[in-house]
Amino acid sequence: MTYTITFNELRKIKDMLPHGSMQRIAEDLGISTDTVRNYFGADNYDNGGSSAGIHVEQGPDGGLVVLDDTAILDKARELLNV
């Protein structure tokens, strides 16, 4: 099942995360930190980062992001107690 969120909403969640959260999410999920960063809009595939199952469609509010898997988003929300 997919989940749709605006790019700006996804970036807002990323910006609210405390320092070190990308590493913690990566460790908890057994993935690279760059993959977590890519999920939140980065574009780094050189150091083991991979696509995180997101698809961006241009539009208002930064466009829509369709997530194939919400595990990273769920961990981020857990860290924020949201």
Protein Blocks (a to p, Z undefined) as FASTA:
>chain_A
ZZdddfklmmmmmmmpcghklmmmmmmnopafklmmmmnopacfknopacehiacdedee
hiaaddfbfklmmmmmmmnoZZ
